[in-house]
Amino acid sequence: DNDGVDDICLIRYKTEASGFTANVFIFNSVGVKVCQLAANQLLSADGFLIWDGRTDKGKNINPGIYVLYFEMFNAETGARKIEKLPVVVSAR
């Protein structure tokens, strides 16, 4: 709710090798993409992505349950991994 308390979601990742590229999206409960956090972004071996609870258009998200879709792939090895995790957005 952007009140200055717990307003960001830190997404930590760790890969087994360097050279991974990521696509990261936030979807609402009916599967509509509301935010793209990374588009073919080259990842370090260990790091963070941050989501501030806003849409791609900069509007605050409504409270509810969202899905974090994290896809990473390595063009050199062909390795690919997909994670889907719930994210809860609440308001006071």
C-alpha positions, 0 to 999 in steps of 0.5 A: 500500500506504499505506506513506507512499511513492507512495501517491496518484495525481494526475490532472491535467486541463486544459480548453479552456474553463470550465464543464465538469463531470466524472464520474470513476471507477476500474474494476477489470480486469473492469469493476467500479466500485471508486471514484468520484472525482467526480460532476457536479463542476464543474471549473476550467480547470486542476486535479488530482484525487487518488486514494489507492488506496482503494475507496469504502468506504475499503478499500485496493485490491489490486495490479493494473491499473485503468482511470481513466474520466474523462468531462467535458461542458459543458452550455452548448456540448454539448462532451463528452470521455471518456478511459480510462487505465490505472492500476497499483497495486503493493505492495512 
